[in-house]
Amino acid sequence: MKYILTNCKILSGKEDMQPVLGYVAIDGDKISEVGSTPTVPAHYSDYKVIDLGGKYLMPGLINMHVHLAGNGKPQKKQRDNAKLVKKITSNSLMRGIAYKLVCKYAKIELLSGVTTIRTVGGIIDFDTRLRDESEKGKKVAPRIIASNRGISVTGGHM
């Protein structure tokens, strides 16, 4: 599909990050042009126009340190991660529940504007499984650069 996003305040990601009223042309999964005029050039007549009504538009964010098995909220007290992972992977029901949570947390990342994540330790193969299902269109998630299981020294993190 070919789209033109018009009437949007574009945040380019440059250092000064000054919003510019303009348009963004999208051809398939690639941005083909970013314009800083309120009118769309005539050569985009075959593109579907989507008026954003003056809303902000910015590049997707990248989160380089994600544990999909956690929701990211601070913990009041330290927990025994090894014991927790052992419990979560103990049977198919627990693994199924845990995988649904992993999928939910990844979707929350995407809906908050994070379009790429790098996982840095998770539970069994959940990270690559979700990555593969997302790439096939079966799950909604950001682009995932996955590592799967966390590795640490005895008694360390994970």
QUICOR-V336182 format. One record per pair of residues at least 12 apart in sequence whose ideal C-beta (glycine too) atoms are under 10 Angstrom apart, sorted by the first residue. I is the first residue (numbers start at 1). J is the second residue. D is the distance in Angstrom with one decimal. If there is no record, write none. Layout:
i/j/d
I/J/D
I/J/D
//
This chain:
i/j/d
1/26/7.9
1/27/8.4
1/28/7.1
1/29/9.5
1/47/8.8
1/48/6.7
2/25/7.6
2/26/6.9
2/27/5.2
2/28/7.6
2/32/8.4
2/44/7.9
2/46/6.4
2/47/4.3
2/48/6.6
3/24/8.3
3/25/7.5
3/26/4.5
3/27/8.3
3/28/9.7
3/32/10.0
3/44/9.5
3/47/6.0
3/48/5.2
3/49/7.8
3/50/5.9
4/23/5.6
4/24/7.3
4/25/5.4
4/26/7.6
4/32/9.7
4/33/9.0
4/35/9.1
4/40/5.3
4/41/9.3
4/44/5.3
4/45/9.7
4/46/10.0
4/47/4.5
4/48/7.2
4/49/5.0
4/50/7.0
4/51/9.4
5/22/9.2
5/23/6.2
5/24/4.5
5/25/8.1
5/26/7.0
5/31/9.6
5/34/9.7
5/40/9.8
5/47/9.7
5/48/9.9
5/49/8.4
5/50/5.3
5/51/8.3
5/52/5.6
5/55/9.4
5/57/6.3
6/21/9.7
6/22/8.2
6/23/4.6
6/24/8.4
6/25/9.7
6/35/9.2
6/38/7.7
6/39/8.5
6/40/5.9
6/44/9.7
6/47/9.9
6/49/5.9
6/50/7.0
6/51/5.3
6/52/6.8
6/53/9.5
7/21/7.5
7/22/8.9
7/23/7.8
7/38/7.1
7/40/9.9
7/49/9.5
7/50/9.1
7/51/4.9
7/52/5.5
7/53/6.0
7/54/5.8
7/55/8.3
7/57/10.0
8/20/9.2
8/21/7.4
8/22/6.9
8/23/7.0
8/24/6.9
8/50/9.1
8/51/8.6
8/52/4.0
8/53/8.3
8/54/7.2
8/55/6.0
8/56/7.0
8/57/4.3
8/58/9.7
9/21/5.9
9/22/8.4
9/52/8.4
9/54/6.5
9/55/7.0
9/56/4.8
9/57/6.9
9/58/9.1
10/22/5.3
10/23/8.3
10/24/6.7
10/34/6.4
10/35/9.0
10/36/7.7
10/52/9.8
10/56/7.9
10/57/5.3
10/58/7.4
10/59/9.6
11/56/6.0
11/57/7.0
11/58/3.9
11/59/7.8
12/34/7.4
12/36/9.7
12/57/9.6
12/58/7.9
12/59/7.6
13/58/6.8
13/59/4.7
13/60/9.7
13/61/9.6
17/58/8.7
19/56/6.7
19/57/9.2
19/58/9.1
20/34/8.5
20/35/9.2
20/36/4.8
20/37/9.7
20/57/10.0
21/35/10.0
21/36/7.4
21/37/8.5
21/38/6.0
21/54/7.8
22/34/6.6
22/35/4.9
22/36/4.3
22/37/6.2
22/38/7.2
22/39/9.8
22/40/9.5
22/57/9.0
23/35/4.8
23/36/8.5
23/37/7.4
23/38/7.9
23/39/8.3
23/40/5.4
23/41/8.7
23/44/8.3
23/47/9.7
23/49/8.8
23/50/9.8
23/51/9.8
23/52/9.2
23/57/9.4
24/50/9.7
24/52/9.2
24/57/6.4
25/40/8.0
25/41/8.7
25/43/9.4
25/44/5.8
25/47/6.4
26/47/8.1
26/48/9.5
26/50/9.4
27/44/9.7
27/47/8.1
31/59/9.1
32/44/9.0
32/47/9.3
34/57/9.4
58/113/7.5
59/113/9.2
59/115/8.1
60/110/8.8
60/113/6.5
60/114/6.9
60/115/2.7
60/116/6.6
60/142/7.7
60/143/8.6
61/109/8.9
61/112/7.9
61/113/5.0
61/114/4.6
61/115/6.7
61/116/7.9
61/117/9.5
61/142/9.0
62/114/7.0
62/115/7.2
62/116/4.5
62/117/7.4
62/118/7.7
62/142/8.7
62/143/8.9
62/145/9.4
63/109/6.3
63/112/9.3
63/113/9.9
63/114/4.9
63/115/9.4
63/116/7.5
63/117/4.8
63/118/7.2
63/119/9.4
63/142/8.0
64/116/8.7
64/117/7.9
64/118/4.9
64/119/9.9
64/120/8.1
64/145/8.8
65/117/8.9
65/118/7.0
65/119/8.8
65/120/5.5
65/121/9.5
66/105/8.4
66/106/8.3
66/109/7.1
66/114/8.6
66/116/10.0
66/117/4.5
66/118/6.5
66/119/5.1
66/120/6.7
66/121/9.2
66/122/8.5
66/127/8.7
66/142/9.1
66/144/8.6
66/145/9.4
66/146/9.6
66/147/9.7
67/81/9.6
67/102/9.6
67/105/8.9
67/119/7.0
67/120/6.7
67/121/5.9
67/122/6.1
67/123/9.1
67/127/9.3
67/147/10.0
67/150/7.6
67/157/9.8
67/158/8.3
68/98/9.9
68/99/9.7
68/101/8.4
68/102/4.5
68/103/8.4
68/104/9.5
68/105/5.4
68/106/5.7
68/109/8.4
68/117/7.8
68/119/5.7
68/120/9.8
68/121/9.4
68/122/5.2
68/123/8.2
68/126/6.5
68/127/5.9
68/130/7.0
68/131/10.0
68/141/8.9
68/144/8.3
68/146/8.7
69/81/9.3
69/84/8.8
69/85/8.0
69/88/7.6
69/98/6.7
69/99/9.5
69/101/7.2
69/102/5.9
69/105/7.8
69/119/9.2
69/121/8.6
69/122/5.1
69/123/4.9
69/124/9.8
69/126/7.0
69/127/8.9
69/150/9.2
69/158/9.7
70/101/9.0
70/102/9.4
70/105/7.2
70/122/9.0
71/101/7.9
71/104/8.5
71/105/5.6
71/108/7.8
72/105/7.5
72/108/8.6
72/109/8.7
81/121/9.4
81/150/8.1
81/152/8.9
81/156/9.3
81/157/7.0
81/158/5.4
82/150/10.0
82/152/9.2
82/154/9.5
82/155/8.6
82/156/9.6
82/157/10.0
82/158/7.5
84/98/9.8
84/123/9.3
85/98/9.1
85/122/9.3
85/123/5.8
85/124/8.6
85/149/8.7
85/150/8.6
85/158/7.6
88/101/9.3
88/123/6.0
88/124/8.9
88/126/9.7
89/123/6.5
89/124/5.9
89/126/9.8
95/123/8.1
95/124/7.4
95/126/8.5
98/122/9.7
98/123/6.0
98/124/8.9
98/126/7.1
99/123/8.3
99/124/9.1
99/125/9.6
99/126/5.5
99/129/7.3
99/130/7.8
99/133/10.0
101/123/9.7
101/126/9.3
102/119/9.5
102/122/7.1
102/123/7.3
102/126/4.7
102/127/7.6
102/129/8.6
102/130/6.0
102/139/9.8
102/141/9.3
103/126/8.6
103/129/9.4
103/130/5.9
103/133/8.3
103/134/8.9
103/139/5.7
103/140/8.2
103/141/7.0
104/141/10.0
105/117/9.8
105/130/9.7
105/141/9.4
106/119/9.1
106/126/9.6
106/127/9.0
106/130/5.9
106/131/9.1
106/134/7.6
106/139/7.7
106/140/8.0
106/141/4.0
106/142/6.5
106/144/7.2
107/130/9.7
107/134/9.5
107/139/7.9
107/140/5.1
107/141/6.1
107/142/8.6
108/141/9.9
108/142/10.0
109/141/7.6
109/142/5.4
109/144/9.5
110/134/9.2
110/140/6.5
110/141/6.0
110/142/4.5
110/143/9.2
111/140/8.5
111/142/9.5
112/142/9.6
113/142/9.5
114/142/5.4
114/143/9.6
115/142/5.1
115/143/6.3
116/142/5.6
116/143/4.4
116/144/7.8
116/145/7.1
117/131/9.5
117/141/8.2
117/142/5.1
117/143/7.3
117/144/5.7
117/145/7.1
117/146/8.8
118/143/9.6
118/144/8.0
118/145/4.4
118/146/8.1
118/147/7.7
119/131/8.5
119/144/6.4
119/145/7.1
119/146/5.0
119/147/5.3
119/148/7.6
119/150/9.3
120/145/9.6
120/146/9.5
120/147/5.7
120/150/7.3
120/158/9.4
121/147/6.2
121/148/8.0
121/149/6.7
121/150/2.5
121/151/7.3
121/152/8.0
121/157/7.9
121/158/5.1
122/146/7.8
122/147/7.3
122/148/6.0
122/149/6.8
122/150/6.8
122/158/8.9
123/148/8.3
123/149/7.4
123/150/8.7
123/158/9.6
124/148/7.0
124/149/6.6
125/146/8.9
125/148/5.6
125/149/8.2
126/146/8.8
126/148/7.5
126/149/9.4
127/144/6.4
127/145/9.1
127/146/3.7
127/147/6.5
127/148/5.1
127/149/8.7
128/144/8.0
128/146/4.6
128/147/8.6
128/148/5.7
129/144/9.9
129/146/8.8
129/148/9.0
130/142/10.0
130/144/6.4
130/146/7.8
131/143/8.1
131/144/3.8
131/145/8.0
131/146/4.9
131/148/9.8
132/144/9.0
132/146/9.0
//
